[in-house]
């Protein structure tokens, strides 16, 4: 499965574990465990450790459903802007 990334953001659970909020153009969004490497790539993290945003318990993380919705809305807006610039280049 090919994933096009729109935005990355670090999220921490209440136990101090770090995750990257991985927003995709198509499909679900995920919290992917962050291993702390400077050049982190989600491809190296086993998919079975990813947390689907459609099943997340917000009480276990340091952000809310409203914050997540705002991040998705901002990302969608940027994606539309990028596509508009791309299409205007023809």
N, C-alpha and C positions, 0 to 999 in steps of 0.2 A: 504494500500500500504506500503510495506516495503522499506525503504531507507537505503542503506549502505553508510555511510559517508566516504569520502576520505580525506577531509581537511576542516578546518574552518578558516575564516578570517573576522575581523571586518572591515566594510566599513561604511563611514559616508556620508549622503546626504548633500547638501548645506544648509539645514536648521538645521543641527546638529543632526539629528536623526541617531541612530546607527543601523546597520544591521549586521547579520552574513552571510558571503558568504558561502552557503551550497552547496558543490559539491557532486554529487552523482555518484555512479558507473553506475547505469542504470537510464535513464530518464533525466529530465531537471535539471538545476542548479537554485538556488533561492537566493534571498536576503531575509532573515527572520528577522523581527524586533527583536532587542536585548533589553531585559528588564533590563540589568545591574546586574543581579544576578550572583554571583560567580559560581554557578553550573547551568548554563543555559542549557536548553534542548529544542530543536525545537518542541518536541512533545506537549509542553504546550502552544505553540503559535498558534492561530487559522490559519488554512491553507489559509483562504481567505485574510489574511494580507500579505502573502508571495508575493514577486515580482519575476516573472519569468525572468531569464536572457535572454530569447529569445525575451522579449518585453521591456527591460530596455532602458531608455533614459539616456545615459551616461552624458549628459550635466547637469543632476540633481544630480550627485554623484561625489565623490572626486577621481575617478579613470577612466581610459580610456579603450576602447575596447582592445587596445594592451596589457595593464596590465592584463586584464582579460584573454586574450588568453595565456599570459605567465604563469599565475597561473594555468590554466587548463592543459597546456603542462607539467608543473612541477609536478602537481598532477598525471597526467597519467603516467609519467615516474616512479614516486614512486610506483604507483599501480602495474606496470609491475614488478618492482624489488621485491616487496613483494610477488607477485604471483610466481615469479621464485624461491625465497627462500622457499616458501611453497611447491612447487612441488618437489624441490630438497630434501626435508626432508623425502620423501617416500623411 
